[in-house]
């Protein structure tokens, strides 16, 4: 770990970049209806956001999050644990990329 002098803090995550010796194997992913629900007919942006969120790398690959939507507002819930905040941020980012950040607003 490289740190500037005077920096303090706790290392939350490490990301490795590059190519592996093999292509790896596909991991099983949950179905959209297992992690998301929209009150009323789901708009395209919500469906696309959920599909993108399912591609997000979550702690231990558990995909233990739930997205709920209503009237252009979306709420995310993550199972509490050591990596809940990291999972929440990663899933939110992926959802926004898929849905488009101007399509909805986040709610608590």
N, C-alpha and C positions, 0 to 999 in steps of 0.2 A: 504494500500500500504506500502510495506517495502522498505525503501531506505537507502543506505549507507550514512554515514555522509559526507557532502560535495557534494553529487550528486544533480544536478539540472536538470530540463528538464520538458517536457510536457508529460503527460500520453497519449499515442496514442490509446491504445486498452487494453482491459482486456479479457482474455480467461478463461472460466470456464471449469473445467474438472470434470468428474465423471459421475454418472448414474442418470437419472431422475426417478421420480416416475412412469412414463409411457414411452412407447416406442416412443411417439411422432407421427407425421404424415409426410408423404413424401411431399416434396415441388415440385412444377412444375419447370421443367428445360427447358431451350431453346434447340432447336435442333442444331446440329453442323453447319448446313448451315446458321443459323441465326447469328452465331458469328465468322465464319471462312471461308476463301477462300484461295485456293492455285492456283497459276497460272500454268496451265497445270494439268496433273494427280497428285493427292495428294499421296505422299508416305505414307506407313503404319505408319511410325513414327509420321507424322503430324496428321493423323487421330487419333492415340492413344493419342497424346498430347492434342488434342482438347477435346476428351472424358474425359480425366483426368481434364482438365481445367474447364469443366462444373460441376465437382464435388466440385470445390473450393468454400468455403464460401465467398461471396462477401457482401459488405455493403448493407444492407436492402434486400439481396437476389435478386437484380436486374440483375445480370450478364450483366452489361453494359460495356462489353469489346469486342474488335474485334481483331482477330488474322489473319494476312495475311502472306502467304508464297510464296517464289519463289527461285528456285535454292539453296535450303538448307539453306535459310535465313528466319527468322521469325520476324515479327514486331507485337507488341502489342499496342493497343490504348485503353484507358479507358476514360469513360465520366468524365469530370472534376467535381470535388466536394470535399467536406471535406475529403473523404476517398479514393480518386483516387490513391494516392501513396501506401496505404495499399493494395487496391484491385490489383493493378499492381503487387506488389510483391507476393501476395498470388497466383494469377493466373499464374504468371511466374513459380513459384515453382511447382505447380501442372502440368503445361504443361511439364516441364523438367522431372518430375517423369514419366509421361506417354510416352514421346517421347524418353527419354534417352538424357542426356546432351551432348553426343558426336555426336549426329545425325544432329545437326544444329548449327547455330550461330544466336544470337539476333542482330537486327539492330535497329537503332533509327527511 
